[in-house]
Amino acid sequence: MKVLLVNGSPHKNGCTNRALEVMAETLKSEGVDSEIYWIGNKPIGGCIGCFACVKKKQCVTEDRVNEFTRLAAEYDGFVFGSPVYFSGINGSLMSFLDRVFFSASAQEPHPFRHKPATALVSARRAGTTSALDQIYKYFQHQQMPIVTSRYWNMVHGNTPEEVMQDAEGLQTLRVLARNMAWLLKLKEAGEKAGVPLPQPEPVRVSTNFIR
């Protein structure tokens, strides 16, 4: 079992990364491997709605989005981390997630469907819950079971050192990591016992409100 931890911050070794490292340490103690993937600090263009991915089975723009989507197929669970910008995730991560999940919808086998996922955010003070809600919507669209903790998945601090002083936030992340490991083990046990994944309906219904 392997979990891919995504650092959506422009700072490779900042607060978000430190929070992901705490989760990685706990996952390891539960016998689950993990890797941190940094999206980088170069501009990431947003989705242009060209729908070329439907035919190409990947985003038409060849950059880190396609690199990540190919990598994601090898993993069993996901954690997406972001700093909080204006009560939401940062712009580069939003562009990244828009394109990753939209282009993945056209792929079979699907790299994300039915794989457990969760999110965490780091902030100086506020805006955390709305940022979490923003990330969760990607999972809901892709039929991904959402892993929860005993509180909302957030840490506070201006530096990685300050993050390590947020005792409640760190405990929340450790609980989150253990719950992720537990759900992955349940999923693996179910597969070994012959429990099939939900069968998709043959045709997706898509309606418009304006006729």
C-alpha positions in Angstrom: 0.0 0.0 0.0 1.3 3.4 -1.0 0.0 6.9 -0.4 0.9 9.9 -2.5 1.2 13.1 -0.4 0.9 16.2 -2.6 2.6 19.5 -1.5 0.6 22.2 -3.2 2.6 25.0 -1.7 5.1 27.1 -3.7 7.5 26.5 -0.8 9.1 23.1 -1.0 10.1 22.9 2.6 7.5 25.2 4.2 4.6 24.7 6.6 2.5 22.5 4.3 5.4 20.2 3.7 6.1 19.8 7.4 2.5 18.8 8.0 2.7 16.2 5.2 5.9 14.9 6.8 4.0 14.3 10.1 1.5 12.3 8.1 4.2 10.3 6.3 5.9 9.5 9.6 2.6 8.1 11.1 1.8 6.2 7.9 5.2 4.5 8.1 4.5 3.5 11.7 1.3 1.9 10.4 3.1 -0.1 7.7 2.1 2.1 4.8 4.6 3.6 2.4 4.3 7.2 1.2 6.0 9.7 -1.0 5.7 13.5 -1.1 5.2 15.1 -4.5 5.8 18.8 -4.8 4.0 20.6 -7.6 6.7 23.2 -7.8 6.8 27.0 -7.9 6.5 27.6 -11.6 3.3 28.9 -13.0 0.7 26.3 -13.8 -1.9 27.2 -16.4 -5.6 26.6 -15.7 -8.0 24.4 -17.7 -9.0 26.0 -21.0 -12.0 23.8 -21.5 -10.9 22.5 -24.8 -12.0 18.9 -24.1 -9.1 17.5 -26.0 -8.4 15.3 -23.0 -11.5 13.3 -23.9 -9.7 12.0 -27.0 -6.1 12.2 -25.9 -6.8 10.6 -22.5 -4.5 13.2 -20.9 -4.3 17.0 -20.7 -3.4 18.6 -24.0 -0.7 20.7 -22.2 2.3 18.5 -21.4 3.6 19.5 -18.0 3.5 18.4 -14.4 -0.2 17.7 -14.6 0.3 14.7 -16.9 3.4 13.6 -15.1 1.4 13.5 -11.8 -1.6 11.8 -13.3 0.6 9.0 -14.7 2.3 8.6 -11.3 -1.0 8.6 -9.4 -2.1 5.3 -11.1 0.6 3.6 -9.0 -0.8 4.7 -5.6 -3.6 3.5 -3.4 -4.5 6.7 -1.5 -3.9 10.5 -1.7 -3.4 13.5 0.6 -3.4 16.9 -0.9 -1.9 19.8 1.1 -2.2 23.5 0.6 -1.4 26.8 2.3 -4.4 29.1 2.7 -4.6 32.1 0.4 -7.6 34.4 0.9 -9.7 31.6 2.5 -9.0 29.2 -0.3 -6.2 27.1 -1.8 -3.4 28.8 -3.7 -4.0 29.5 -7.4 -1.3 27.1 -8.8 -2.8 24.2 -6.9 -6.3 25.0 -8.0 -5.2 25.1 -11.7 -3.3 21.8 -11.1 -6.3 20.0 -9.5 -8.7 21.3 -12.1 -6.7 19.8 -14.9 -5.6 16.7 -13.1 -9.1 15.6 -12.2 -10.9 16.8 -15.4 -8.4 15.0 -17.7 -8.4 11.9 -15.4 -12.2 11.5 -15.9 -11.5 10.4 -19.5 -9.0 7.7 -18.5 -9.6 3.9 -18.0 -8.4 2.5 -15.8 -9.2 5.6 -13.8 -6.2 6.7 -11.7 -8.3 8.0 -8.7 -11.7 6.3 -8.6 -12.5 4.5 -5.4 -9.1 5.3 -3.9 -9.2 7.0 -0.4 -8.2 10.6 -0.3 -8.0 13.5 2.2 -6.7 17.0 2.5 -4.8 19.2 4.9 -4.2 23.0 5.0 -1.8 25.3 6.8 -2.5 28.8 7.7 -1.3 31.7 9.9 -4.8 32.1 11.4 -8.1 31.7 9.5 -9.7 30.6 6.2 -8.9 26.9 6.7 -12.3 25.2 6.6 -13.3 26.9 3.3 -10.0 25.8 1.8 -10.6 22.2 2.9 -14.1 22.3 1.4 -12.6 23.4 -1.9 -10.3 20.4 -2.1 -12.9 17.9 -0.9 -15.1 18.7 -3.9 -12.6 17.1 -6.3 -12.8 13.8 -4.4 -16.6 13.8 -4.4 -16.6 14.3 -8.2 -14.3 11.3 -8.7 -16.0 8.8 -6.3 -13.1 8.8 -3.9 -13.8 7.8 -0.2 -12.9 10.8 2.0 -10.8 10.1 5.1 -11.6 12.1 8.2 -9.9 12.8 11.5 -11.2 13.9 14.9 -11.2 17.6 13.9 -10.7 19.6 10.7 -7.3 18.8 9.1 -5.3 22.0 9.7 -2.2 23.3 11.2 -1.3 26.8 12.2 2.0 28.7 12.0 4.2 31.0 9.9 7.1 28.6 9.8 7.6 24.8 10.0 9.0 25.3 13.5 5.7 27.0 14.6 3.7 24.2 13.0 5.5 21.8 15.3 4.2 23.8 18.2 0.5 23.3 17.2 -0.1 20.3 19.4 -3.8 19.9 18.5 -3.1 20.3 14.8 -0.4 17.6 14.9 -2.6 15.2 16.7 -5.3 15.7 14.2 -2.9 14.8 11.4 -1.7 11.7 13.2 -5.3 10.5 13.7 -5.9 11.3 10.0 -2.9 9.2 8.9 -4.0 6.3 11.1 -7.5 6.5 9.7 -6.1 6.5 6.1 -4.0 3.4 6.9 -7.0 1.7 8.5 -9.2 2.4 5.5 -6.6 1.2 3.0 -6.2 -2.1 5.0 -10.0 -2.6 5.0 -10.1 -2.0 1.2 -7.2 -4.5 0.7 -9.0 -7.1 2.9 -12.2 -6.6 1.0 -10.5 -7.1 -2.3 -8.9 -10.3 -1.0 -12.2 -11.5 0.2 -13.7 -11.0 -3.2 -15.8 -7.9 -2.5 -16.2 -6.2 -5.9 -15.9 -2.5 -6.5 -19.2 -0.7 -7.3 -20.3 -1.3 -10.9 -20.6 1.9 -13.0 -23.8 2.6 -14.9 -23.1 2.1 -18.6 -24.0 5.6 -19.7 -23.4 8.8 -17.8 -26.4 11.1 -17.6 -25.5 14.7 -18.2 -28.2 17.4 -18.4 -28.3 21.1 -18.9 -30.6 23.5 -17.1 -31.1 25.7 -20.2 -32.8 24.0 -23.1 
